[in-house]
Amino acid sequence: QVQLVESGGGLVQAGGSLRLSCAGSGRTFSNYAMGWFRQAPGKEREFVAAITSSGGAINYAGSVKGRFTISRDNAKNTVYLQMNSLEPEDTAVYYCAADLNWYAFRSSRGAGVDYWGKGTLVTVSS
């Protein structure tokens, strides 16, 4: 089992950057594929990015590709989401997620992903 705590959200102007962090508990963090999802007001949760346990494979949603970068540091039990060139449409609560199965992150809504953080709010002003 793994517990996840996100941090780094806040208010930023369009064109700015933020880095989200997700700290995981447990000695088996490095066994988990990790990902980020987001949910904007009035919308369904959507996939943002995911990374395999080793970091050897990464996947991004088309809407963030080229602007966001996911990475992980297994020694620190932490996964990151570097967000650049932020747009008002990126405003959402961002959730960190973990699953032993990389293929669980193929679900656009995260159905079947086992572990979730409580989320951190990112607000991008125009």
C-alpha positions in Angstrom: 0.0 0.0 0.0 1.2 3.6 -0.7 0.0 6.9 0.6 0.4 10.0 -1.6 0.6 13.7 -0.7 0.8 16.4 -3.4 2.2 19.8 -3.0 3.2 22.8 -5.2 -0.1 24.0 -6.4 -1.0 27.7 -6.4 -1.9 30.7 -8.5 0.1 31.6 -11.5 -0.3 33.9 -14.5 -0.7 32.4 -18.0 2.6 31.6 -19.5 4.1 30.9 -16.1 5.4 27.7 -14.6 4.8 25.5 -11.6 6.3 22.3 -10.3 4.1 19.8 -8.5 5.5 17.2 -6.2 4.0 14.0 -4.9 5.6 12.3 -1.9 4.9 8.6 -1.5 5.1 6.6 1.7 6.5 3.1 1.9 9.6 1.3 0.9 8.0 -0.1 -2.2 7.4 3.2 -3.9 9.9 2.3 -6.6 7.7 -0.6 -7.6 4.8 1.6 -8.6 4.0 3.3 -11.9 3.0 6.9 -11.1 0.8 9.4 -12.8 -1.0 12.7 -12.7 -4.6 13.4 -13.4 -6.6 16.6 -13.2 -10.1 17.7 -12.7 -11.3 21.1 -13.8 -14.5 22.6 -12.3 -17.5 21.1 -13.9 -15.5 18.5 -15.8 -14.6 14.9 -15.5 -11.2 13.8 -14.3 -8.6 13.4 -17.1 -5.2 11.8 -17.6 -2.2 14.2 -17.7 1.0 12.1 -17.6 2.4 8.8 -16.3 5.8 7.2 -15.8 6.8 3.6 -15.2 8.4 2.4 -12.0 11.9 2.7 -13.4 11.2 5.9 -15.4 11.9 4.1 -18.6 8.6 4.9 -20.2 6.5 8.1 -20.1 3.2 9.0 -21.5 1.5 12.4 -21.9 -1.9 13.6 -22.8 -1.9 15.5 -26.0 -3.0 18.7 -24.4 0.1 18.9 -22.3 2.8 17.3 -24.4 5.7 19.6 -24.9 4.7 21.8 -22.0 4.6 19.4 -19.0 7.3 17.0 -17.9 6.9 14.1 -15.5 9.8 12.7 -13.6 10.6 10.7 -10.5 13.2 10.2 -7.9 12.8 6.8 -6.3 15.5 7.6 -3.7 13.2 10.4 -2.4 9.9 8.5 -3.0 8.8 11.5 -5.1 7.3 12.1 -8.5 7.2 15.5 -10.1 5.2 17.4 -12.7 7.0 20.4 -14.2 4.4 22.5 -15.9 5.5 25.3 -18.3 3.7 27.7 -20.5 0.6 27.3 -18.4 -2.8 28.3 -19.8 -6.0 29.2 -18.1 -7.4 25.8 -19.4 -4.8 24.1 -17.2 -6.7 25.3 -14.1 -7.8 22.2 -12.1 -7.2 20.1 -9.1 -4.2 17.9 -9.9 -4.1 14.4 -8.4 -1.1 12.1 -8.0 -1.8 8.4 -8.5 0.0 5.1 -8.2 -0.5 1.6 -9.4 1.6 -1.5 -9.7 0.3 -2.0 -13.2 1.5 0.6 -15.8 -1.4 -0.2 -18.0 -3.8 1.1 -15.4 -2.8 4.5 -16.6 -4.3 3.9 -20.1 -7.7 4.8 -18.6 -8.4 8.4 -19.5 -10.3 8.8 -16.3 -8.1 6.8 -14.0 -10.7 4.0 -13.4 -8.9 1.1 -11.9 -5.9 3.1 -10.6 -5.4 1.9 -7.1 -4.0 4.8 -5.1 -4.7 8.5 -5.1 -3.6 11.6 -3.3 -6.0 14.3 -2.1 -5.0 16.7 -4.8 -3.5 20.2 -5.1 -5.2 23.2 -6.8 -3.6 24.9 -9.7 -5.1 28.2 -10.9 -3.9 29.9 -14.0 -5.1 33.5 -14.5 -5.3 35.1 -17.9 
